[in-house]
Amino acid sequence: MKACAFSPGKAILLGEHFVVHGAYALVAAIQQGSFASTSFSDMDEIVSESLNIVWKEGSTVPTPLLPYKKALDKIREQCNFSKKIRSIISTNLPISAGLGSSSSSSVAFSASVLKLVSGEVDYNMLFNISMESERITHGNPSGVDVFIGIRGGVHLFKKDGFSKEIILPNTIKVLLVNTGAVRQTSKLISKFSHFKDLYPSYFKRLVESSSHLTLIGSECLSRGSLEEFGLLMCYQHAILSYFGVSNEMLDKIVELAMASGALGAKLTGAGGGGCAIVLPQQSMVEEILNNFKNFEVYISEIPAGGLKVWVE
């Protein structure tokens, strides 16, 4: 028997970085994501096909596979099982690009192991175990990536556990444009958070401002006001750029999107490279896409579904 799982990646529509400090974020699951399949074996083995790395029991765990080994240890402890497992993990998301490749991989891996060893997946347990994995990768994650990797859809989210699903009148096509620049999320979170140490009162007010903007954005989406939402995207990109978490290529992508007739664009995720999200006029998706021929671009409809678990 083989237990399998798929977990979607994510795009943060509004509120990244500020969400780490208690603000609302608006996050959407995307159609791309990560897969994992797990079966019983005569030794523990974790295979990452996307990274082309293998760990086998008795050898040193390669650094990129430490999050999965941590999750396996936690599941073994909490589910009290001793059988050995072999897991294969893959993703069709770009790595370290702001689309949640690490979290969706961790969620898919943990879900497949839980399904195999217990026959069901407890979502609260899955969230906590996946967060343990994410802390190894990102230091102080907000939890939004793991949350959306389980739940799917479009949600308002806060680090304290608050969530509210936002129902869209229609699905929306977005472009996810990859700069190709790999960056380390934990360093960018630290860079952004340094502003809090310098100007704590000012920073607190900016966190509140970001929350307010995100709430307005969620209302725009819920009534289908995409032009208004696009304005908010551009405004927040400028704020994030001010904090030094954009870069020249992301700014150029935003400019190209606007020049092409898009409604809005901004970095998504930690910034410093990675991906930008572009909201096109829905009648101009192909036309705007043609202007990004020199980039790796992913097209996704939002909202997309959440975690899927099955047995083969």
C-alpha positions in Angstrom: 0.0 0.0 0.0 1.2 3.5 -0.8 -0.3 6.7 0.8 -0.1 9.8 -1.4 -0.8 13.5 -0.8 -0.9 16.7 -2.7 -0.6 20.1 -1.1 -0.9 23.4 -3.0 1.5 26.2 -3.0 0.4 29.7 -2.2 0.5 33.3 -3.2 0.3 36.0 -0.6 -2.0 38.6 -2.2 -1.5 41.3 0.6 0.2 41.5 3.9 3.4 39.5 3.7 6.1 40.3 6.3 3.6 42.3 8.3 1.7 39.1 9.1 4.8 37.9 11.1 4.1 40.8 13.4 0.4 40.1 13.9 -1.2 41.8 10.9 -3.7 40.2 8.6 -2.5 38.6 5.4 -4.6 37.7 2.5 -3.4 34.4 1.0 -4.6 32.2 -1.9 -3.8 28.6 -2.7 -2.6 28.2 -6.3 -2.9 25.2 -8.6 0.7 24.3 -8.5 2.0 22.3 -5.5 3.9 19.4 -4.1 3.4 15.6 -4.1 4.5 12.9 -1.7 4.0 9.1 -1.6 5.0 7.0 1.3 5.1 3.2 1.8 6.4 0.8 4.4 10.0 -0.4 3.8 12.9 -2.2 5.5 14.6 1.1 6.3 13.7 4.8 6.6 14.4 6.6 3.4 13.4 10.1 2.2 13.8 10.9 -1.5 13.5 14.5 -2.9 13.1 14.1 -6.7 13.1 17.9 -7.2 16.3 18.5 -5.2 17.8 15.2 -6.4 18.8 14.3 -2.8 18.3 11.0 -0.9 18.6 10.3 2.8 18.8 6.7 4.1 18.7 5.5 7.6 22.2 5.3 9.2 23.6 8.2 7.1 23.9 11.9 7.9 20.7 13.8 7.0 21.4 16.3 4.2 20.5 19.8 5.3 17.6 20.3 2.8 16.0 17.1 4.1 16.2 18.0 7.8 12.6 19.4 7.9 11.2 16.1 6.7 13.3 14.1 9.1 12.1 16.3 11.9 8.5 15.7 10.8 9.1 11.9 10.6 10.5 11.9 14.2 7.5 13.9 15.5 5.0 11.6 13.8 6.8 8.5 15.0 6.7 9.9 18.6 3.1 11.0 18.5 1.6 8.0 16.6 3.8 5.5 18.4 4.8 3.5 15.4 8.1 1.7 14.8 7.8 0.5 11.1 10.2 1.9 8.6 9.0 4.1 5.7 10.1 5.2 2.3 8.9 8.6 1.0 9.3 10.2 -2.4 8.7 14.0 -2.6 8.4 16.2 -5.6 7.1 19.7 -6.5 6.2 21.6 -9.6 6.8 24.9 -7.8 10.0 26.9 -8.2 12.2 26.4 -5.1 12.8 29.4 -2.8 10.6 31.7 -4.9 7.9 32.8 -2.5 5.2 30.3 -3.6 5.4 28.0 -0.6 7.5 25.1 -2.0 8.9 24.1 1.4 5.6 24.3 3.2 3.6 22.5 0.6 6.3 19.8 0.5 6.3 19.4 4.3 2.5 19.3 4.4 2.4 16.7 1.6 5.1 14.6 3.2 3.6 14.7 6.7 0.1 14.0 5.4 1.3 10.9 3.4 3.1 9.5 6.5 0.2 10.1 8.8 -2.2 8.5 6.3 0.0 5.4 6.0 0.6 4.9 9.7 -2.7 5.8 11.2 -5.2 5.5 8.4 -6.3 9.2 8.7 -4.9 12.7 8.9 -5.6 14.8 11.9 -5.4 18.4 10.5 -4.4 20.0 13.8 -1.6 17.5 14.3 -0.6 18.0 10.6 -0.4 21.7 11.1 1.7 21.5 14.2 4.1 19.0 12.7 4.5 20.9 9.4 5.2 24.1 11.4 8.1 22.2 13.2 9.5 21.6 9.7 9.0 25.2 8.6 10.8 26.5 11.6 13.9 24.6 10.5 13.6 26.2 7.0 12.4 29.8 7.9 13.2 30.5 11.5 10.0 32.3 12.6 7.3 31.6 10.0 3.8 33.0 10.5 2.1 29.7 9.7 0.2 31.1 6.7 2.0 28.9 4.2 1.2 25.7 6.1 -2.4 26.8 6.8 -3.2 27.4 3.1 -1.3 24.2 2.1 -3.9 22.3 4.1 -7.0 24.4 3.7 -6.7 25.8 0.1 -9.0 28.6 -1.0 -8.5 32.3 -0.3 -8.3 33.3 3.4 -7.7 36.2 5.7 -5.1 34.9 8.2 -3.4 36.1 11.4 -0.5 34.5 13.2 -2.7 34.0 16.3 -4.7 31.4 14.4 -7.5 33.6 13.2 -8.7 32.7 9.7 -11.7 33.6 7.5 -12.4 32.3 4.1 -13.1 34.9 1.4 -15.6 33.7 -1.2 -14.9 35.2 -4.6 -17.8 35.6 -7.1 -15.7 34.1 -9.9 -12.3 32.4 -10.2 -9.5 34.7 -11.2 -6.4 34.0 -13.3 -3.1 35.4 -12.1 0.4 35.3 -13.4 3.3 34.2 -11.1 6.5 35.6 -12.6 9.7 34.2 -11.4 12.8 36.5 -11.2 15.0 33.4 -11.0 16.8 34.9 -8.0 16.9 32.5 -5.1 16.9 34.1 -1.6 16.7 33.0 2.0 13.4 33.8 3.6 14.7 33.9 7.2 17.2 36.6 6.3 14.6 38.8 4.6 12.2 38.4 7.6 15.1 39.5 9.9 15.9 42.5 7.6 12.3 43.6 7.6 11.9 43.1 11.4 15.0 45.2 12.1 12.8 48.3 11.5 10.8 47.3 14.5 13.9 47.6 16.7 14.7 51.0 15.3 11.3 52.6 15.4 8.9 50.4 17.5 6.0 52.9 17.8 6.1 53.8 14.1 6.4 50.1 13.1 3.4 49.2 15.3 1.3 51.7 13.4 2.5 50.4 10.1 1.5 46.9 11.1 -2.0 48.2 11.9 -2.1 50.1 8.6 -1.2 46.9 6.7 -4.0 45.1 8.4 -6.5 47.8 7.5 -5.3 47.7 3.8 -5.6 43.9 3.7 -9.2 44.0 5.2 -10.2 46.5 2.5 -8.6 44.2 -0.1 -10.6 41.2 1.1 -13.8 43.2 0.7 -12.7 44.2 -2.9 -12.2 40.5 -3.8 -15.4 39.4 -2.2 -17.4 41.7 -4.4 -15.3 41.2 -7.5 -13.7 44.7 -7.6 -10.5 43.7 -9.3 -9.5 47.1 -10.4 -9.6 48.4 -6.8 -7.7 45.3 -5.6 -5.0 45.9 -8.2 -4.4 49.4 -6.8 -3.9 48.0 -3.3 -1.4 45.4 -4.7 0.7 48.2 -6.3 0.6 50.3 -3.1 1.7 47.4 -0.9 4.6 46.6 -3.3 5.8 50.2 -2.8 5.7 49.8 1.0 7.6 46.5 0.9 10.1 48.1 -1.5 10.6 50.9 1.0 11.5 48.2 3.6 14.2 46.9 1.3 12.6 43.5 0.6 12.0 44.1 -3.1 14.8 44.3 -5.7 15.4 45.8 -9.1 14.1 42.8 -11.0 10.8 42.7 -9.0 10.3 46.4 -9.5 10.9 45.9 -13.3 8.3 43.1 -13.4 5.8 45.4 -11.7 6.5 48.2 -14.1 6.2 45.8 -17.1 2.9 44.5 -15.8 1.5 48.0 -15.5 2.8 49.0 -18.9 1.1 45.9 -20.3 -2.3 46.8 -18.9 -2.4 44.7 -15.8 -4.6 45.9 -12.9 -1.9 45.3 -10.3 1.3 43.6 -9.4 3.6 43.1 -6.4 6.2 40.8 -4.9 4.7 37.8 -3.2 6.4 36.0 -0.3 9.6 37.1 1.3 10.8 39.2 -1.7 14.5 39.8 -2.5 13.9 37.8 -5.7 11.5 34.9 -6.0 8.2 35.7 -7.7 5.9 38.6 -8.4 2.2 38.1 -8.7 0.4 39.9 -11.6 -3.3 40.5 -11.7 -4.3 40.9 -15.3 -7.5 42.2 -16.8 -9.2 38.9 -17.1 -9.9 39.6 -20.8 -6.2 40.3 -21.4 -4.4 37.3 -19.8 -2.8 36.0 -22.9 -1.9 39.4 -24.2 -0.1 40.3 -20.9 1.5 36.9 -20.7 3.1 37.5 -24.1 5.0 40.4 -22.6 6.7 38.1 -20.1 8.3 35.7 -22.7 11.7 36.2 -21.2 10.5 35.0 -17.7 9.5 31.7 -16.2 5.7 32.3 -15.7 3.1 30.2 -14.0 -0.6 30.7 -14.6 -3.0 29.8 -11.8 -6.7 30.2 -11.2 -7.6 31.3 -7.6 -9.0 30.0 -5.5 -7.5 26.5 -5.8 -8.2 23.5 -3.7 -6.4 22.4 -0.5 -4.7 19.2 0.7 -5.7 15.9 -1.1 -4.8 12.5 0.5 -5.4 9.1 -1.1 -4.2 5.5 -1.1 -2.9 3.5 -4.1 
